[in-house]
Amino acid sequence: MDFAPRIVAWQRQHGRHDLPWQNTRDPYRIWLSEIMLQQTQVATVIPYYERFLQRFPDVAALAAASQEDVMPYWAGLGYYARARNLHRCAQEIVRDWNGRFPPTAEAIATLPGIGRSTAAAIAAFANGERSPILDGNVKRVFTRHFGIAGDPAKREVEQRLWALAHAQVDAAPGLDMAAYTQGLMDLGATLCTRGKPACDRCPVMDSCVARREGRQAELPTPKARKAIPERETCMLVLRHQGAFLLQQRPEPGIWGGLWSLPEFDAAGDPDSASRALGLEPEQRFELAAFAHTFTHYRLHIRPWLVPVRAASLREPALPERWVPAEKLGTMALPAPVKKLLQGLVDAGMQDSLFGEKGAA
């Protein structure tokens, strides 16, 4: 039996079948799950996915909402450009496609935030289109199974992997594309894992180059590691009459569109930074510093709690808002800011005002 049919047979018997976005041909639900699952674990995505659908049950509802309405339902998932593109994509589908997803992977890939592999997955699950996927898990499966060395992110290696992906589909007429696509995802997520692959349970182990040659640990070829740059900032936790001052982050950029705390340079001081906003500090307390790692750098954060006398702000450079403690849970906050404020609120109250803890 060829590669693709063996993946299909294994998926039907051993694959995942009860995830909330499975057993549907609704391209909206499929698309939403594919975007949320980028760079994010299934267990983390499930509650976000279910809440998002409760609030935005279809593409028309998402398109009609404002971005400010959308961001609280994404806060904590990270990689916030995904949420902004999701919103723009919904608006484009309503405006240019009469509220219906484009019918082919090629057309879907023209929408904001949807790459070639994601478009193929949507088309395979929704329409059975014979377009192969090549996400991170599938690259790992292919590099091991076919013995492909070299960084999969490099163009020449990626092109070779795409050629192999197409070849497997072309060699299997009548292939159940939904089962095959899901099977590749399941194989990479559950058996052909980064660390200890379960080769003894793999449906294609007898033809796997990496297993035959004992190269599982060296394939896929790891990227050359670069030192992660370190940055530092200070945050102002400004409090007045039980409310906190939040600023909306600009787009594009880190945490774009989310509400965060005012920042000042690590060489500055919290009193001057408060006065620059038109606020007179009563006291200041240096809180425990912490670090947050982004894709390309690590940010060291020194927070200062500063109760202030006046709440008459100067003309803000960014949108600003005084938010009562009990309303913080309704705001789209970056995960580390949410955790910081949650800790301060919990220090003075018994019950959580956020409902859930933010993901990292």
CORTAQUI-V86425 format. One record per backbone hydrogen bond with DSSP energy under -1.0 kcal/mol. NH is the residue of the N-H (numbers start at 1). CO is the residue of the C=O. E is the energy in kcal/mol with one decimal. If there is no record, write none. Layout:
nh->NH co->CO e->E
nh->NH co->CO e->E
This chain:
nh->6 co->2 e->-1.6
nh->7 co->3 e->-1.8
nh->8 co->4 e->-2.2
nh->9 co->5 e->-2.4
nh->10 co->6 e->-2.2
nh->11 co->7 e->-2.5
nh->12 co->8 e->-2.3
nh->13 co->9 e->-1.2
nh->14 co->10 e->-3.7
nh->15 co->11 e->-1.5
nh->22 co->19 e->-2.2
nh->30 co->26 e->-2.1
nh->31 co->27 e->-2.9
nh->32 co->28 e->-2.6
nh->33 co->29 e->-2.0
nh->34 co->30 e->-2.4
nh->35 co->31 e->-2.3
nh->36 co->32 e->-2.4
nh->37 co->33 e->-2.3
nh->40 co->37 e->-1.4
nh->45 co->41 e->-2.0
nh->46 co->42 e->-2.2
nh->49 co->45 e->-3.1
nh->50 co->46 e->-2.3
nh->51 co->47 e->-2.2
nh->52 co->48 e->-2.7
nh->53 co->49 e->-2.1
nh->54 co->50 e->-1.6
nh->55 co->51 e->-1.7
nh->56 co->52 e->-3.2
nh->62 co->58 e->-1.9
nh->63 co->59 e->-2.4
nh->64 co->60 e->-1.9
nh->70 co->66 e->-1.5
nh->71 co->67 e->-2.4
nh->73 co->70 e->-1.6
nh->74 co->71 e->-1.8
nh->75 co->71 e->-1.9
nh->77 co->74 e->-2.7
nh->82 co->79 e->-2.0
nh->84 co->80 e->-1.8
nh->85 co->81 e->-2.6
nh->86 co->82 e->-2.3
nh->87 co->83 e->-2.2
nh->88 co->84 e->-2.3
nh->89 co->85 e->-3.0
nh->90 co->86 e->-2.2
nh->91 co->87 e->-1.9
nh->92 co->88 e->-2.2
nh->93 co->89 e->-2.5
nh->94 co->90 e->-2.1
nh->95 co->91 e->-2.4
nh->96 co->92 e->-3.4
nh->97 co->93 e->-1.6
nh->99 co->93 e->-2.1
nh->100 co->97 e->-2.0
nh->108 co->104 e->-2.6
nh->109 co->105 e->-2.1
nh->110 co->107 e->-1.5
nh->111 co->108 e->-1.9
nh->114 co->111 e->-1.6
nh->119 co->115 e->-2.5
nh->120 co->116 e->-1.9
nh->121 co->117 e->-2.3
nh->122 co->118 e->-2.4
nh->123 co->119 e->-2.3
nh->124 co->120 e->-2.5
nh->125 co->121 e->-2.7
nh->126 co->122 e->-2.7
nh->127 co->123 e->-2.1
nh->128 co->124 e->-1.2
nh->129 co->123 e->-1.8
nh->131 co->129 e->-2.0
nh->139 co->135 e->-2.5
nh->140 co->136 e->-1.7
nh->141 co->137 e->-2.0
nh->142 co->138 e->-2.8
nh->143 co->139 e->-2.8
nh->144 co->140 e->-1.8
nh->145 co->141 e->-2.8
nh->146 co->142 e->-2.7
nh->148 co->143 e->-1.7
nh->154 co->151 e->-2.0
nh->158 co->154 e->-2.9
nh->159 co->155 e->-2.6
nh->160 co->156 e->-1.5
nh->161 co->157 e->-2.2
nh->162 co->158 e->-2.6
nh->163 co->159 e->-2.1
nh->164 co->160 e->-2.0
nh->165 co->161 e->-2.5
nh->166 co->162 e->-2.4
nh->167 co->163 e->-2.1
nh->168 co->164 e->-1.9
nh->169 co->165 e->-1.3
nh->170 co->166 e->-2.7
nh->171 co->167 e->-1.7
nh->172 co->169 e->-1.6
nh->175 co->172 e->-1.3
nh->177 co->175 e->-1.2
nh->180 co->176 e->-2.5
nh->181 co->177 e->-2.8
nh->182 co->178 e->-2.4
nh->183 co->179 e->-2.4
nh->184 co->180 e->-2.3
nh->185 co->181 e->-1.9
nh->186 co->182 e->-2.9
nh->187 co->183 e->-2.8
nh->188 co->184 e->-2.2
nh->189 co->185 e->-1.9
nh->190 co->186 e->-2.5
nh->191 co->187 e->-1.8
nh->192 co->187 e->-3.1
nh->193 co->191 e->-2.1
nh->198 co->191 e->-2.0
nh->199 co->197 e->-1.6
nh->201 co->198 e->-1.8
nh->202 co->199 e->-1.2
nh->205 co->202 e->-1.2
nh->207 co->204 e->-1.1
nh->208 co->205 e->-1.2
nh->209 co->145 e->-2.2
nh->210 co->144 e->-2.4
nh->212 co->208 e->-2.1
nh->213 co->209 e->-2.5
nh->215 co->210 e->-2.7
nh->219 co->215 e->-1.2
nh->231 co->298 e->-2.7
nh->233 co->300 e->-2.5
nh->234 co->264 e->-2.0
nh->235 co->302 e->-1.9
nh->236 co->262 e->-2.9
nh->237 co->304 e->-3.6
nh->238 co->236 e->-1.1
nh->239 co->306 e->-1.7
nh->240 co->243 e->-2.4
nh->243 co->240 e->-1.8
nh->244 co->323 e->-2.8
nh->245 co->238 e->-1.7
nh->246 co->321 e->-2.6
nh->247 co->260 e->-3.0
nh->248 co->319 e->-2.6
nh->249 co->258 e->-3.4
nh->256 co->253 e->-2.0
nh->257 co->249 e->-1.7
nh->258 co->255 e->-2.3
nh->259 co->332 e->-3.2
nh->260 co->247 e->-3.4
nh->264 co->234 e->-2.1
nh->268 co->265 e->-2.2
nh->273 co->269 e->-2.1
nh->274 co->270 e->-2.2
nh->275 co->271 e->-2.5
nh->276 co->272 e->-2.1
nh->277 co->274 e->-1.1
nh->278 co->275 e->-1.8
nh->279 co->274 e->-2.0
nh->282 co->307 e->-3.3
nh->283 co->307 e->-1.0
nh->285 co->305 e->-2.2
nh->287 co->303 e->-2.6
nh->290 co->301 e->-2.2
nh->292 co->299 e->-2.6
nh->294 co->297 e->-3.0
nh->298 co->229 e->-2.8
nh->299 co->292 e->-3.1
nh->300 co->231 e->-3.1
nh->301 co->290 e->-3.5
nh->302 co->233 e->-2.2
nh->304 co->235 e->-2.7
nh->305 co->285 e->-2.8
nh->306 co->237 e->-2.4
nh->308 co->239 e->-2.5
nh->309 co->280 e->-2.7
nh->313 co->311 e->-1.2
nh->314 co->277 e->-2.1
nh->321 co->246 e->-2.2
nh->323 co->244 e->-3.2
nh->325 co->242 e->-1.9
nh->327 co->324 e->-2.0
nh->328 co->325 e->-1.2
nh->330 co->327 e->-1.9
nh->331 co->328 e->-1.7
nh->333 co->331 e->-1.2
nh->338 co->334 e->-2.8
nh->339 co->335 e->-2.4
nh->340 co->336 e->-2.0
nh->341 co->337 e->-2.7
nh->342 co->338 e->-2.5
nh->343 co->339 e->-2.1
nh->344 co->340 e->-1.8
nh->345 co->341 e->-2.8
nh->346 co->342 e->-2.9
nh->347 co->343 e->-1.5
nh->348 co->345 e->-1.2
nh->349 co->345 e->-1.1
